[in-house]
């Protein structure tokens, strides 16, 4: 996997597994040697790649609904004459896109008003073509970085339900271990207490922080950076 896969796809999947894993570490400490032998096999057989693909699928699955709730894709919104962007900025973006993509005519304000759906299709087509021209990460580093930030947050949101379940499971494991230690008179292990507190934090983040509103600003930041790349072409 490349840098994008690791940052945008695998990392969200691993964050889902982190809370229960933290709670199990003290219990499975004696099995560390076994795990050290199993982990490389899982990686070699594509376990981490599978996790990355599942995270990608989860993010892509919610993306259409996100766009609908936002009023369209952020790039389309920034290109609409009727959109929230200032008309000067819209005209500037259109001018650069016409220069870079002369084979893809963009609608005028009157054409957009007459057929908004066709206008949106034209904007989406132009953005797809522009995205293909910004694949070189060395030449368009800022586009790549904003894309990673947006993709990471989108995939986390797609995995939100699983993240909440993972945090709850982790809390249950840590709490059960603390109760068992108390009943055995062994005292409270700092590792279990730490796992419990981290699981509480994880549950709060998954439940209240990972939302559509948390993703949207980064989607718009990526859109602005992508359209801005046309200025440099």
N, C-alpha and C positions, 0 to 999 in steps of 0.2 A: 504494500500500500504506500501511496505517496503522502506528502505533507497534508494535502487536502483531506484525504481519507482519514488520516489519523486525527486531525483537528476537528473536522466537521462531522464525521460519521462515527468513528470508533469511540471518541471521547464521551459523547452523550450516552452511548450504550454502556460504557464502563461506569458512568456516574449513576446509572440505574442500579447496577449491581453493588455499588460501593457500600450503602448502609448495611445490608445483611452481611456483606463480607467483613465489615469492621466488627460486627457483633460475633462473627464466627471465628475470627482470628485467634482470640485467647483459647477457645475451646479446641481448635484444631492445631494448636501450636505443636503438639507432638507429631502431627502428620506433615510437618513442613518438608521433610525429605521426600515423602511421597508426592506432594504437590510439586516440588521442584522437578520431579521426573515427568509428571503428567502435563504440566504447563507447556513445555516445548512441543510435546506431541500434539496438543490442541492447536497451537499456533501453526505447526507444520501442516496439519490437516485442514486448515482454513477456518478454525474457530473464530479468530478475531476478525477475519474478513467477513464471515457470516454475520457477526454482530454489527459490523459497519454497514452492511447491506440492509439489515433489518432497521437500523436507525434511519438510513436514507429513505426507505420505504415509508416509515412512519411520518417523516417530515413531508415527503411529497404528497402523502395521502391527505394531509390537512391543508396543503397550500391553496387549492382552489377555494375552499371556504374562507381562508384568510383573505384572499384577494377580493372575494365578494363582500366581506364585512368591511374592508377598507375602501370599497368603491372602485375596485380595479387594481391591476398591478401598479406598483409605484412608478415604474417607467412610463406606463401609459398615462397615468395621472399627470406626470411632469411634462408630457408632450401634448396634452389636450389644450386646445384653445379655450375651452370652457372649464378647464380645471382650476385648481387652487393656486397654481404657479403664476407669478406676474407675467403679463403678456410680453414684456421685454425679454424675459428669460426664455419663454416659450419660442419666440421668434429667433433668439440666438441659437437654441438647440436645433430648431428646424433647419436653420441655415447651414450649420455644420453637418447635420445628417444628410442634407441634400448634396453637399459637396463630397462627402465620403461615400454615399450610396446613391449616386445619380440615377441608377436603374430602378430605384424604389421611390416613386413619387409620394409625397406626403400631402394629406388633404389641407385645403385652405379653410379658414374659419367658416365660410359659407358651405363648403362641402361637408365639413364636420357637422354643422348644424342640420343639414339636410338628411344625413345618414350617420348618426353617431356610432352605430355598431360597425359599419364598414370602416369608419375612421379608426376605431380602436384596433380593428384587424390590421390595418395598414401600419399603425404604430408598433403593434406586436411583431409584425414581420420585419420591420426595420430594426427593432431591438435584437431580434434573433440574429440577424446578419451582423449587427455591431458586436454582439457577444462573441461571435466566431472570430472576429478580428482582434479581440482582446485576450485570446487564449494564452499568449506568451506572458508568463508570469514575471519575467525579468523586465520586459518593456512596460508592463501595466501592473506594477507591484501594488499600488493602492487599490486598484479594482479587485485584485485577488484577495487582499486583506479584508476589504469590506464584504466581499462575497463569503469569506470564511466566517466572519462574525455573524452575518445574517444566517448562513446555513447552519451554524452551530446552534443558534437560538431557535431556529425553526425546528430542527430535529429534536432538541430538548422538549419543545412544546408538543411535538408529535408523540414523544415517549412519556408525557406527563403522567398519564394514568398508571403506567408501569412504575414510574419513579415514586409515586405516592405509595403504591403497594409495596415496593421494595423498602421504603423508609418505615412503613408500618411493620413489616416483617422484621426489619432490623431492630426496631424498638421492642417488639415482642421478645426477640431472642435475648437482647441485652437485659430487659427487665426480668425475664425468666431466670437468667443466669445470676442476676443480683439477688433475687429472692432465694434461689437455691443455695447460694453462698451464705446468705444470712441464716437460713435454717440449719446449715451445717456448722455454723459458728466459725466460719473461716474468715469472716470480715469481708469488706467490700473491696474487690480488686479495682485498682485505678484504671486498668484497661477496660473493664466492663463499664465503669462510670463514664469514662471518656467516650466509649462507643455509644452509650445511651445518649449523652449530650449531643454528640455529632449527628446522631440519627434524628434527634428533635430538630436540630437546625436544618437538616436535609429535608425533613417533612415540611417545615415551614416554607422553605424555598420552593419546593415543588408545588405546594398548594397555593401560595400567595404571590410568588415572584414570577414563576414561569407562566406567563399569560400572553395573550395576543398583543396587549399593549406593550409588553416587554420586547416583543419581536419587531413590531412595526417601525420604530425609529431606525433600526438597523437595516430593514428592508429599503427604506427611503434613502438612507446613506449610501447603500450599494447602488441604488438606481441613479442617484446624483453623480456618483463616481463613474459609473459605466457610461452615462450620457456625456459626462465631461471629458471622457477619453477621446471623443470625436474631435474635440478642439485640438488635440495634439497630433492628429493624423494628417 
